[in-house]
Amino acid sequence: MVSAVFHPPLDVPVAAPPAAAGLHATPAPAPVASRGRRPPDLRRFWMRVLPPLAGFGVLLLVWELIARGSAGSFPDPWETWLQALQVFSDPFYSKGPNDQGVGWNVLASLQRVALGFGLAAVVGIPAGFAIGRFEFMSRMFGPLISLLRPVSPLAWLPIGLLVFKGANPAAIWTIFICSIWPMVINTAVGVQRVPSDYMNVARVLNLSEWKIITKILFPAVLPYMLTGVRLAVGTAWLVIVAAEMLTGGVGIGFWVWDEWNNLNVKNIIIAIFVIGIVGLILEFALVRIATAFTFEEVKS
């Protein structure tokens, strides 16, 4: 709405009213100076910028010291930077199944992660709802989850090779196993923490099970479910590198192992940074999605 109150400009002097007979004229008040914009908080800005820069500076310093103490066997940051420029000048070249650019290797790993993670979400999220909703299901599958969850995901890789007779399906199977537990557990915990008042209202209104899941449980459990999804993606990206080292083929893990066989330490260091950057991007994207669908009391 537009205000209906108008004020005279500050730079135009306002005439004082004439003095009444026998009374002294009251001096007109001085014009109020307009408030300028608040100066930027430079301290907060530098506190956000300087600590990360200092951390990277310490990393580069330690890296340089290790390179100088290795008598040339370990590349220094500048040599690795020059090699990175060469690697990323053509990241999507292809000279055969075992000689492809870093771009194709990252895309192949992301494809395996997406397939294994997607299958885990299709199975794990409904299973988490069922385990959290029904006590019989919780007592039935609780001991199995407690038994199988601590097993290293790579221990399931030979089972995948035996069952699926292929390296690529076995890697996807490994991603499926490591991704399903965070989603099942977090979703089940979220269902169990739904306030009992909500379920009492559902009983009074005689809501169907579908209505309870879609109208009550799903909105309340969504923050927990997204937390499980975020943990599952992070774990899947960690595991795919190790799985590809063992299974071979195209992938960022295989690229690391192949460069080690070629004694190309520079490319191994570049691959480490690529793995970290991709994992950071995945983490940041899922954190933003989880924050957008999380209530304020859950965020706090």
C-alpha positions as CSV (number, residue, x, y, z in Angstrom):
1,M,0.0,0.0,0.0
2,V,1.1,3.6,-0.7
3,S,1.2,5.8,2.4
4,A,-1.2,8.7,2.4
5,V,1.0,10.8,4.6
6,F,3.3,13.2,2.9
7,H,6.3,15.0,4.4
8,P,8.0,18.1,3.2
9,P,11.4,17.6,1.6
10,L,14.2,17.7,4.1
11,D,16.3,20.2,2.1
12,V,13.5,22.8,1.8
13,P,13.3,25.1,4.8
14,V,9.9,25.3,6.4
15,A,8.7,28.8,7.3
16,A,8.2,29.4,10.9
17,P,4.7,30.5,12.0
18,P,4.4,34.2,12.8
19,A,4.9,35.0,16.5
20,A,1.9,35.9,18.4
21,A,1.7,39.3,20.1
22,G,3.6,39.3,23.4
23,L,5.1,35.8,22.8
24,H,8.5,34.9,21.6
25,A,8.8,32.9,18.5
26,T,9.8,29.3,18.9
27,P,12.8,28.3,16.8
28,A,12.0,25.8,14.1
29,P,13.4,22.3,14.7
30,A,16.5,21.4,12.8
31,P,15.9,19.1,9.8
32,V,16.5,15.4,10.6
33,A,19.4,14.0,8.7
34,S,18.5,11.1,6.5
35,R,19.9,7.8,7.6
36,G,22.5,6.3,5.3
37,R,22.8,2.6,4.5
38,R,24.4,0.4,7.2
39,P,28.1,-0.2,6.3
40,P,28.9,-3.8,5.4
41,D,30.1,-6.0,8.2
42,L,33.6,-6.5,7.0
43,R,34.6,-8.6,10.0
44,R,31.9,-11.2,9.3
45,F,32.9,-11.3,5.6
46,W,36.6,-11.9,6.4
47,M,35.7,-14.5,9.0
48,R,33.9,-16.4,6.3
49,V,36.7,-16.0,3.7
50,L,39.9,-16.2,5.6
51,P,39.5,-19.5,7.5
52,P,38.9,-21.6,4.3
53,L,41.8,-19.8,2.6
54,A,44.0,-20.5,5.5
55,G,43.0,-24.1,5.5
56,F,43.9,-24.5,1.8
57,G,47.1,-22.6,2.4
58,V,48.1,-25.1,5.2
59,L,47.3,-28.0,2.8
60,L,49.4,-26.5,0.0
61,L,52.3,-25.9,2.5
62,V,52.2,-29.5,3.8
63,W,51.9,-30.8,0.3
64,E,55.0,-28.7,-0.8
65,L,57.0,-29.9,2.2
66,I,56.2,-33.6,1.4
67,A,57.1,-33.1,-2.2
68,R,60.5,-31.5,-1.3
69,G,61.2,-34.3,1.1
70,S,60.4,-37.0,-1.4
71,A,63.4,-36.2,-3.7
72,G,61.1,-35.8,-6.8
73,S,59.0,-39.0,-6.4
74,F,56.0,-37.0,-5.2
75,P,54.7,-34.1,-7.4
76,D,54.4,-30.6,-5.9
77,P,51.3,-28.5,-6.2
78,W,52.5,-26.5,-9.2
79,E,53.4,-29.7,-11.2
80,T,50.0,-31.2,-10.4
81,W,48.2,-28.0,-11.4
82,L,50.0,-28.1,-14.9
83,Q,49.0,-31.7,-15.2
84,A,45.4,-30.8,-14.3
85,L,45.2,-28.2,-17.0
86,Q,46.3,-30.9,-19.5
87,V,43.8,-33.5,-18.2
88,F,40.8,-31.1,-18.2
89,S,41.7,-29.6,-21.6
90,D,40.0,-32.7,-23.2
91,P,38.1,-34.6,-20.4
92,F,35.8,-36.5,-22.8
93,Y,38.3,-38.1,-25.2
94,S,38.0,-41.8,-25.9
95,K,40.8,-44.0,-27.2
96,G,39.3,-47.4,-26.3
97,P,37.4,-49.0,-23.4
98,N,40.4,-48.7,-21.0
99,D,41.6,-45.2,-22.1
100,Q,39.0,-42.6,-21.7
101,G,38.9,-39.0,-20.3
102,V,38.2,-38.2,-16.7
103,G,34.8,-36.8,-17.7
104,W,33.6,-40.2,-19.0
105,N,34.9,-41.9,-15.9
106,V,33.0,-39.5,-13.6
107,L,29.8,-39.9,-15.6
108,A,30.1,-43.7,-15.5
109,S,30.5,-43.7,-11.7
110,L,27.6,-41.3,-11.3
111,Q,25.4,-43.5,-13.4
112,R,26.2,-46.5,-11.2
113,V,25.5,-44.5,-8.1
114,A,22.2,-43.2,-9.5
115,L,21.0,-46.8,-10.4
116,G,22.0,-48.3,-7.1
117,F,20.7,-45.4,-5.1
118,G,17.4,-45.3,-7.0
119,L,16.8,-49.0,-6.4
120,A,17.6,-48.5,-2.7
121,A,15.2,-45.6,-2.4
122,V,12.4,-47.6,-4.1
123,V,12.9,-50.4,-1.6
124,G,14.2,-48.7,1.5
125,I,11.8,-45.8,1.9
126,P,8.6,-48.0,1.8
127,A,10.3,-50.5,4.0
128,G,11.1,-47.8,6.5
129,F,7.5,-46.6,6.6
130,A,6.3,-50.2,7.2
131,I,8.9,-50.9,9.9
132,G,8.2,-47.6,11.7
133,R,4.4,-47.9,11.4
134,F,3.8,-51.5,12.5
135,E,5.3,-53.0,15.6
136,F,5.3,-56.6,14.2
137,M,7.4,-55.4,11.2
138,S,9.8,-53.6,13.5
139,R,10.3,-56.7,15.7
140,M,10.6,-58.8,12.6
141,F,13.2,-56.8,10.7
142,G,15.0,-55.0,13.5
143,P,17.4,-57.9,14.4
144,L,18.2,-58.5,10.7
145,I,19.0,-54.8,10.2
146,S,21.2,-54.8,13.3
147,L,23.0,-57.9,12.0
148,L,23.6,-56.8,8.4
149,R,24.1,-53.0,8.7
150,P,27.6,-53.2,10.2
151,V,28.9,-55.4,7.3
152,S,31.2,-53.5,5.0
153,P,29.6,-52.9,1.6
154,L,32.6,-54.3,-0.2
155,A,32.0,-57.7,1.5
156,W,28.8,-57.9,-0.7
157,L,30.7,-57.3,-3.9
158,P,31.7,-61.0,-4.4
159,I,28.1,-62.0,-3.8
160,G,27.1,-59.6,-6.6
161,L,29.8,-61.0,-8.9
162,L,28.6,-64.5,-8.2
163,V,24.9,-63.8,-8.7
164,F,24.9,-61.2,-11.6
165,K,28.0,-62.6,-13.5
166,G,29.2,-59.1,-14.3
167,A,31.3,-56.3,-12.9
168,N,28.8,-53.4,-13.6
169,P,25.7,-55.1,-12.0
170,A,27.9,-56.2,-9.1
171,A,29.0,-52.6,-8.5
172,I,25.4,-51.4,-8.6
173,W,24.4,-54.2,-6.2
174,T,27.1,-52.9,-3.8
175,I,25.7,-49.4,-4.0
176,F,22.2,-50.7,-3.4
177,I,23.3,-52.5,-0.2
178,C,25.2,-49.5,1.2
179,S,22.5,-47.0,0.4
180,I,19.5,-48.9,1.7
181,W,20.3,-48.9,5.4
182,P,20.4,-45.1,6.0
183,M,17.1,-44.7,4.3
184,V,15.3,-47.5,6.1
185,I,16.6,-46.5,9.5
186,N,16.0,-42.8,9.2
187,T,12.5,-43.3,7.7
188,A,11.5,-45.7,10.4
189,V,12.8,-43.4,13.2
190,G,10.9,-40.5,11.6
191,V,7.6,-42.6,11.6
192,Q,8.1,-43.6,15.2
193,R,8.6,-40.0,16.3
194,V,5.4,-38.7,14.8
195,P,3.4,-37.2,17.7
196,S,0.8,-39.6,19.1
197,D,-1.8,-36.8,18.9
198,Y,-1.7,-36.9,15.1
199,M,-2.5,-40.6,15.1
200,N,-5.3,-40.1,17.7
201,V,-6.9,-37.6,15.4
202,A,-6.6,-40.0,12.5
203,R,-8.4,-42.7,14.6
204,V,-11.1,-40.3,15.5
205,L,-11.6,-39.3,11.9
206,N,-11.5,-42.9,10.9
207,L,-8.9,-42.2,8.2
208,S,-7.8,-45.0,5.9
209,E,-4.2,-46.2,6.0
210,W,-3.4,-44.5,2.7
211,K,-4.7,-41.2,4.1
212,I,-2.6,-41.6,7.2
213,I,0.5,-42.2,5.1
214,T,0.0,-39.4,2.6
215,K,-1.6,-36.7,4.9
216,I,0.0,-37.3,8.3
217,L,3.1,-39.5,8.1
218,F,4.7,-38.3,4.9
219,P,4.8,-34.6,5.7
220,A,6.1,-35.3,9.2
221,V,8.7,-37.9,8.2
222,L,10.0,-36.0,5.2
223,P,12.9,-34.3,7.0
224,Y,14.1,-37.6,8.5
225,M,13.7,-39.3,5.1
226,L,15.8,-36.6,3.3
227,T,18.5,-36.9,6.0
228,G,18.6,-40.7,5.2
229,V,18.8,-39.9,1.5
230,R,21.7,-37.5,2.0
231,L,23.6,-40.0,4.1
232,A,23.0,-42.7,1.5
233,V,24.3,-40.7,-1.4
234,G,27.5,-39.8,0.5
235,T,28.1,-43.4,1.4
236,A,27.3,-44.5,-2.2
237,W,29.9,-42.1,-3.6
238,L,32.5,-43.4,-1.1
239,V,31.9,-47.0,-1.9
240,I,31.7,-46.8,-5.7
241,V,35.4,-45.7,-5.9
242,A,36.5,-48.8,-4.0
243,A,34.2,-51.1,-5.9
244,E,35.4,-49.8,-9.3
245,M,39.0,-50.4,-8.2
246,L,38.1,-54.1,-7.7
247,T,35.8,-54.6,-10.7
248,G,37.6,-52.5,-13.4
249,G,35.9,-51.0,-16.4
250,V,35.1,-47.3,-16.8
251,G,34.8,-45.3,-13.6
252,I,36.7,-42.8,-11.4
253,G,37.8,-45.6,-9.1
254,F,39.2,-47.6,-12.0
255,W,40.9,-44.5,-13.3
256,V,42.7,-44.1,-10.0
257,W,43.8,-47.7,-10.0
258,D,44.9,-47.6,-13.7
259,E,47.0,-44.4,-13.0
260,W,48.6,-46.2,-10.1
261,N,49.5,-49.1,-12.4
262,N,51.1,-46.5,-14.7
263,L,52.8,-44.8,-11.8
264,N,51.2,-41.5,-12.6
265,V,50.9,-40.0,-9.2
266,K,49.8,-36.6,-10.6
267,N,46.6,-38.0,-12.1
268,I,45.9,-39.9,-8.8
269,I,46.0,-36.6,-6.9
270,I,43.8,-35.0,-9.5
271,A,41.4,-37.8,-9.2
272,I,41.3,-37.4,-5.4
273,F,40.3,-33.7,-5.8
274,V,37.7,-34.7,-8.5
275,I,36.2,-37.2,-6.2
276,G,36.0,-34.7,-3.3
277,I,34.5,-31.9,-5.5
278,V,31.8,-34.2,-6.9
279,G,31.0,-35.5,-3.4
280,L,30.8,-31.9,-2.2
281,I,28.4,-30.9,-4.9
282,L,26.2,-33.9,-4.2
283,E,26.2,-33.1,-0.5
284,F,25.5,-29.4,-1.0
285,A,22.6,-30.1,-3.4
286,L,20.9,-32.6,-1.0
287,V,21.5,-30.3,2.0
288,R,19.7,-27.5,0.1
289,I,16.8,-29.8,-0.8
290,A,16.5,-31.1,2.8
291,T,16.6,-27.5,4.1
292,A,13.8,-26.5,1.8
293,F,11.5,-29.3,3.1
294,T,12.5,-29.1,6.7
295,F,10.4,-27.4,9.4
296,E,12.1,-24.7,11.5
297,E,11.8,-26.7,14.7
298,V,13.5,-29.6,13.1
299,K,16.3,-27.4,11.8
300,S,17.0,-26.0,15.2
